[in-house]
């Protein structure tokens, strides 16, 4: 069963990968190229509510994310933001960070906040089709 947070971020169309306890989704609003959302599949509204199995599985999800984004984005730093102000389920916004910009699909993606905190309000808004295509590309890379 998919939770409301995953659905808000386009699941299942934006699905990149899935582990036992986590969904990796393309973030439709891209403050930097390759921004993702890591959503726990458990019914948890607080980080401390996660099961020991979900905490253990988080390592597998993070390793996959960092391998994927290192190859696809060539980031210099990576930010995991657990904001949970609007969307109630345990999740992280994963923002790869880099100076300058990256290009994909004819669009330029600048890191407007570099080298400071991520500038979430400055983003490229992907259409549903663009988000789905990026998710498919990233999913293929994840499996490779």
C-alpha positions in Angstrom: 0.0 0.0 0.0 1.3 3.4 -0.9 1.1 6.3 1.6 -0.1 9.8 0.9 3.4 11.2 0.9 4.5 8.8 -1.8 1.4 9.6 -3.9 2.0 13.3 -3.6 5.4 12.9 -5.1 4.0 10.9 -8.1 4.2 7.3 -7.0 4.1 5.0 -8.9 5.1 7.0 -12.0 8.1 8.6 -10.4 9.5 5.4 -8.8 13.2 4.9 -9.3 13.8 2.0 -6.9 12.2 0.2 -4.0 13.8 -1.6 -1.0 12.0 -3.6 1.6 11.0 -0.5 3.6 11.7 2.5 1.3 10.6 4.1 -2.0 13.0 6.2 -4.0 11.1 8.7 -6.1 12.1 11.5 -8.5 11.2 14.8 -6.9 9.0 16.6 -9.5 10.3 20.0 -8.4 14.1 19.8 -9.0 16.0 22.4 -7.0 19.1 20.6 -8.4 19.3 18.0 -11.1 18.7 14.5 -9.7 16.7 15.6 -6.6 14.8 12.6 -5.1 12.4 11.8 -2.3 13.1 8.8 0.0 9.8 7.7 1.5 9.4 5.1 4.2 6.7 2.5 3.4 5.9 1.9 7.0 3.0 3.7 8.8 5.3 6.0 10.6 4.8 9.7 11.3 7.9 10.2 13.4 11.5 9.1 12.7 11.6 7.3 16.1 8.5 5.2 15.1 10.5 3.3 12.4 11.1 -0.3 13.0 14.7 -1.6 13.4 14.3 -3.3 10.0 13.4 0.0 8.4 16.5 1.7 10.0 18.7 -1.2 8.7 17.2 -1.0 5.3 17.8 2.8 5.1 21.5 2.0 4.6 20.7 0.0 1.5 18.5 2.8 0.1 21.1 5.5 0.8 23.9 3.4 -0.7 21.9 3.0 -3.9 20.9 6.7 -4.0 24.5 7.8 -3.6 25.8 5.4 -6.2 23.1 6.4 -8.7 23.5 10.2 -8.2 27.3 10.1 -8.2 27.1 8.6 -11.7 24.2 10.5 -13.0 24.8 13.9 -11.5 28.5 14.0 -10.4 27.5 15.9 -7.2 30.1 17.3 -4.8 27.9 17.1 -1.7 24.5 15.6 -0.9 21.8 16.9 1.4 19.2 14.7 3.1 16.4 17.0 4.4 13.8 15.6 6.7 11.3 18.4 6.6 8.0 16.7 7.3 6.1 20.0 7.7 3.3 19.3 5.2 3.7 15.6 4.2 3.1 13.4 7.3 4.9 10.2 6.5 8.6 9.7 7.3 10.5 10.9 4.2 13.7 12.7 3.2 14.2 15.2 0.3 17.5 14.2 -1.3 19.3 17.1 -2.9 22.6 16.5 -4.8 24.7 19.7 -4.6 27.2 21.1 -7.1 28.6 24.4 -8.3 27.4 25.6 -11.7 24.7 23.7 -13.5 23.9 20.3 -15.0 21.9 19.7 -18.2 19.3 17.0 -19.0 16.6 16.7 -21.6 17.5 20.2 -23.0 17.0 21.9 -19.6 19.6 23.5 -17.4 19.5 22.8 -13.6 21.5 25.3 -11.5 22.2 24.8 -7.8 21.0 28.3 -6.8 22.1 27.8 -3.2 25.6 26.6 -3.8 27.7 26.6 -1.6 25.1 27.4 1.1 21.8 25.7 2.1 19.7 24.4 -0.8 17.4 27.0 -2.4 14.3 24.9 -2.6 12.1 27.7 -4.0 14.4 28.0 -7.0 13.7 24.9 -9.0 12.9 23.3 -12.4 9.3 22.0 -12.3 9.2 18.8 -14.3 6.0 17.9 -16.1 4.4 14.6 -15.3 6.0 13.1 -18.5 9.4 14.6 -17.7 9.3 13.2 -14.2 8.2 9.8 -15.4 11.0 9.8 -18.1 13.7 10.8 -15.6 12.4 8.1 -13.2 12.7 5.5 -15.9 16.2 6.7 -16.8 17.3 6.6 -13.1 15.6 3.2 -12.6 17.6 1.7 -15.5 20.8 3.1 -14.0 19.9 1.7 -10.5 19.4 -1.8 -11.9 22.7 -1.6 -14.0 
